[in-house]
Amino acid sequence: MKKLACGAVLALGIVGALGASWSLLPIPREEGEEGVRSWIGAQLDTTDVRNDPRVGAFVEAYGPLIDSVTYTDDDVIFALGSRPIHFQGGRMLEEGRLDRGEDCDPIFYRYSLEPLTEPSPLPEENPTYCTDVLESLWGRTDHEIRAHGRSTTFLDHRMFVNNLLVDALAAVEEEILEAATDNSSVATWINELNITYSMIDREIAGSPTRSHHAWGMAVDLVPNSYEGLNVYWRWSRVYDEEGWHRIPVERRWSPPQTVIEIFESHGFIWGGKWAHFDNIHFEYRPEILLYNRVISNR
């Protein structure tokens, strides 16, 4: 095994975060950050774990939190938070719990970077994700998790979120308020925003997996009214047990497209793009967006 010197990953940004952990590769640093990003995208190859785009996306997204990265022939081991995390084909499992591989799906998946125009296809089986990365970084108990969070205000609504989200939400808020000055749909959405949820310890409905809400890594933005439109797959399934996943986009309530794009530009994915749609839900998953940007450019 070869251990790469990633302790210096605390130097933020792709050059710092990826440069250290990908130091087996001759990165052309003289071309600047954009040159490094383009070069990495061209080199990524899932047949070689060192060049797997999921590994690259994870390191770019969470570089400041990674103490070291160790490569083996078919695995990558991240010294992350309180315990080692194994890549294991994208499943990201804690050392000592690798036998759960068959019970967990890879944490990376296809996420459309384009505006939603038609329902996302329903998978053959509902995915089940293990939360080892979240537990390693932020803990398992309410006391441990809350030690990594704090209260913040978003569009005049108070929320308790993970510390990682505070600056991201502040940037989202700034851009949304700016957009509202000449976009009436955004201004109306702000005025209609009624309730905001973040840290709630619960499982994903219909799944044994704890929701990202449990770690304060997701927010639900609830309006005064859904205007009689569909907003959440389980509610829609009550009235249309067989065809809920085919409900047209125009019959689903949605935040303005500008709001969705602003959230995505700051590392949040939107639950409205899931097959099991949840249109009030935004989840901080920068690695998902980074991974899909890379594979979409191939």
LOVO-971884 format. One record per residue (C-alpha): y, x, z; chain; residue number from 1. Coordinates in steps of 0.02 Angstrom, whole numbers, plus 50000, padded with zeros to 5 digits. Layout:
REM LOVO-971884
       v       u       w   mol   seq
       Y       X       Z     A   NUM
...
***
This chain:
REM LOVO-971884
       v       u       w   mol   seq
   50000   50000   50000     A     1
   50178   50054   49966     A     2
   50314   49998   50084     A     3
   50486   49981   50005     A     4
   50641   50019   50105     A     5
   50720   49848   50123     A     6
   50803   49872   50290     A     7
   50962   49904   50193     A     8
   50949   49729   50122     A     9
   51089   49685   50243     A    10
   51202   49742   50102     A    11
   51226   49569   50028     A    12
   51215   49518   49846     A    13
   51088   49544   49710     A    14
   51121   49730   49693     A    15
   51093   49756   49879     A    16
   50958   49628   49904     A    17
   50856   49656   49748     A    18
   50900   49837   49721     A    19
   50809   49895   49877     A    20
   50656   49786   49864     A    21
   50630   49815   49678     A    22
   50660   50002   49686     A    23
   50498   50039   49593     A    24
   50590   49979   49438     A    25
   50730   50079   49351     A    26
   50872   49953   49375     A    27
   51026   49992   49267     A    28
   51154   49981   49407     A    29
   51295   50050   49300     A    30
   51301   49883   49209     A    31
   51358   49793   49365     A    32
   51289   49639   49454     A    33
   51275   49530   49298     A    34
   51187   49670   49206     A    35
   51064   49689   49349     A    36
   51032   49501   49352     A    37
   51003   49493   49163     A    38
   50889   49645   49167     A    39
   50783   49574   49309     A    40
   50766   49409   49217     A    41
   50703   49501   49063     A    42
   50575   49601   49162     A    43
   50497   49462   49266     A    44
   50312   49435   49236     A    45
   50195   49326   49340     A    46
   50045   49434   49292     A    47
   50113   49574   49401     A    48
   50154   49528   49580     A    49
   50294   49658   49583     A    50
   50379   49567   49440     A    51
   50338   49388   49489     A    52
   50496   49282   49466     A    53
   50458   49188   49627     A    54
   50463   49350   49726     A    55
   50627   49398   49644     A    56
   50703   49229   49680     A    57
   50649   49233   49862     A    58
   50721   49408   49889     A    59
   50885   49363   49806     A    60
   50902   49204   49908     A    61
   50854   49274   50079     A    62
   50882   49461   50061     A    63
   50993   49477   50216     A    64
   50853   49401   50322     A    65
   50713   49515   50258     A    66
   50678   49672   50358     A    67
   50554   49749   50236     A    68
   50441   49710   50088     A    69
   50266   49780   50067     A    70
   50172   49767   49902     A    71
   49983   49769   49885     A    72
   49883   49746   49726     A    73
   49887   49556   49736     A    74
   50006   49510   49876     A    75
   50181   49538   49943     A    76
   50212   49544   50131     A    77
   50385   49504   50196     A    78
   50439   49559   50370     A    79
   50535   49401   50399     A    80
   50602   49336   50562     A    81
   50472   49342   50700     A    82
   50313   49375   50599     A    83
   50247   49442   50432     A    84
   50239   49316   50289     A    85
   50117   49340   50144     A    86
   50165   49284   49969     A    87
   49987   49226   49925     A    88
   50027   49160   49752     A    89
   50187   49077   49810     A    90
   50114   48989   49962     A    91
   50208   49099   50087     A    92
   50088   49100   50234     A    93
   50100   49180   50404     A    94
   49985   49326   50440     A    95
   49836   49263   50539     A    96
   49845   49091   50457     A    97
   49798   49138   50279     A    98
   49643   49029   50282     A    99
   49755   48877   50252     A   100
   49789   48931   50073     A   101
   49689   48790   49997     A   102
   49783   48664   50103     A   103
   49955   48719   50044     A   104
   50040   48713   49876     A   105
   50157   48852   49820     A   106
   50333   48824   49887     A   107
   50404   48854   49712     A   108
   50405   48715   49583     A   109
   50492   48658   49424     A   110
   50663   48585   49459     A   111
   50771   48526   49315     A   112
   50939   48613   49301     A   113
   51002   48476   49184     A   114
   51074   48306   49233     A   115
   50940   48177   49267     A   116
   50922   48060   49117     A   117
   50746   47991   49144     A   118
   50623   47980   49289     A   119
   50532   48139   49335     A   120
   50346   48133   49295     A   121
   50234   48089   49440     A   122
   50114   48230   49489     A   123
   49927   48197   49493     A   124
   49925   48235   49679     A   125
   50063   48238   49807     A   126
   50105   48419   49850     A   127
   50081   48483   50027     A   128
   50189   48629   50082     A   129
   50163   48744   50230     A   130
   50319   48781   50331     A   131
   50276   48958   50390     A   132
   50437   49033   50320     A   133
   50545   48906   50411     A   134
   50447   48929   50572     A   135
   50459   49118   50562     A   136
   50646   49118   50532     A   137
   50703   48974   50641     A   138
   50561   48935   50763     A   139
   50443   48791   50795     A   140
   50514   48703   50948     A   141
   50675   48605   50959     A   142
   50746   48736   51078     A   143
   50706   48880   50959     A   144
   50774   48789   50807     A   145
   50936   48735   50889     A   146
   50971   48915   50939     A   147
   50995   48949   50753     A   148
   51112   48803   50720     A   149
   51280   48731   50763     A   150
   51389   48580   50738     A   151
   51502   48572   50587     A   152
   51609   48444   50496     A   153
   51579   48390   50316     A   154
   51704   48269   50238     A   155
   51758   48215   50412     A   156
   51579   48181   50467     A   157
   51501   48283   50608     A   158
   51329   48362   50580     A   159
   51219   48487   50669     A   160
   51147   48608   50540     A   161
   51065   48778   50527     A   162
   51192   48919   50532     A   163
   51144   48964   50353     A   164
   51217   48800   50291     A   165
   51388   48808   50373     A   166
   51477   48915   50244     A   167
   51381   48835   50100     A   168
   51435   48661   50153     A   169
   51614   48719   50177     A   170
   51616   48784   49998     A   171
   51538   48622   49935     A   172
   51668   48520   50028     A   173
   51813   48622   49958     A   174
   51754   48597   49779     A   175
   51717   48412   49803     A   176
   51891   48380   49873     A   177
   51967   48475   49728     A   178
   51864   48375   49604     A   179
   51918   48211   49687     A   180
   52100   48243   49640     A   181
   52066   48198   49458     A   182
   51892   48118   49463     A   183
   51895   47939   49526     A   184
   51706   47926   49546     A   185
   51705   48075   49663     A   186
   51853   48006   49762     A   187
   51764   47838   49778     A   188
   51603   47923   49834     A   189
   51699   48014   49971     A   190
   51783   47853   50029     A   191
   51616   47761   50029     A   192
   51524   47896   50128     A   193
   51470   47810   50288     A   194
   51339   47911   50381     A   195
   51279   48091   50371     A   196
   51114   48154   50440     A   197
   51050   48331   50457     A   198
   50940   48393   50599     A   199
   50805   48262   50629     A   200
   50630   48316   50678     A   201
   50521   48212   50566     A   202
   50385   48227   50436     A   203
   50409   48199   50250     A   204
   50360   48017   50225     A   205
   50181   48003   50164     A   206
   50148   48187   50202     A   207
   50093   48291   50352     A   208
   50230   48418   50313     A   209
   50381   48430   50426     A   210
   50541   48392   50333     A   211
   50676   48524   50307     A   212
   50781   48408   50415     A   213
   50681   48472   50564     A   214
   50766   48642   50543     A   215
   50938   48575   50496     A   216
   50911   48637   50317     A   217
   50941   48469   50232     A   218
   51074   48333   50236     A   219
   51068   48148   50196     A   220
   51233   48072   50136     A   221
   51227   47884   50155     A   222
   51358   47770   50072     A   223
   51422   47603   50135     A   224
   51318   47516   50003     A   225
   51183   47557   49875     A   226
   51254   47416   49767     A   227
   51083   47337   49747     A   228
   51011   47492   49664     A   229
   50856   47592   49705     A   230
   50883   47745   49813     A   231
   50717   47795   49894     A   232
   50542   47790   49821     A   233
   50454   47715   49971     A   234
   50576   47571   49980     A   235
   50557   47540   49794     A   236
   50368   47546   49808     A   237
   50371   47395   49924     A   238
   50436   47289   49780     A   239
   50350   47378   49636     A   240
   50190   47459   49698     A   241
   50130   47515   49526     A   242
   50290   47554   49431     A   243
   50414   47620   49560     A   244
   50410   47796   49487     A   245
   50460   47729   49315     A   246
   50617   47641   49377     A   247
   50754   47693   49252     A   248
   50889   47811   49311     A   249
   51024   47682   49279     A   250
   50941   47567   49407     A   251
   50948   47702   49541     A   252
   51097   47733   49654     A   253
   51161   47911   49635     A   254
   51304   48022   49692     A   255
   51421   48068   49549     A   256
   51352   48202   49434     A   257
   51497   48316   49480     A   258
   51445   48307   49664     A   259
   51264   48349   49620     A   260
   51319   48499   49516     A   261
   51431   48564   49654     A   262
   51290   48555   49780     A   263
   51172   48643   49660     A   264
   51298   48782   49627     A   265
   51292   48822   49814     A   266
   51103   48825   49836     A   267
   51060   48642   49868     A   268
   50932   48544   49768     A   269
   50951   48355   49749     A   270
   50810   48239   49799     A   271
   50852   48122   49656     A   272
   50767   48241   49535     A   273
   50601   48230   49625     A   274
   50466   48113   49561     A   275
   50464   48043   49739     A   276
   50651   48017   49728     A   277
   50766   48022   49879     A   278
   50940   48004   49807     A   279
   51042   48030   49966     A   280
   50953   48194   50006     A   281
   51017   48372   49976     A   282
   50910   48518   50033     A   283
   50959   48701   50046     A   284
   50834   48789   49932     A   285
   50924   48927   49836     A   286
   50758   49009   49791     A   287
   50705   48854   49693     A   288
   50865   48857   49590     A   289
   50856   49045   49561     A   290
   50674   49034   49506     A   291
   50709   48894   49384     A   292
   50861   48982   49311     A   293
   50754   49132   49273     A   294
   50608   49038   49194     A   295
   50726   48926   49094     A   296
   50801   49080   49010     A   297
   50635   49147   48947     A   298
***
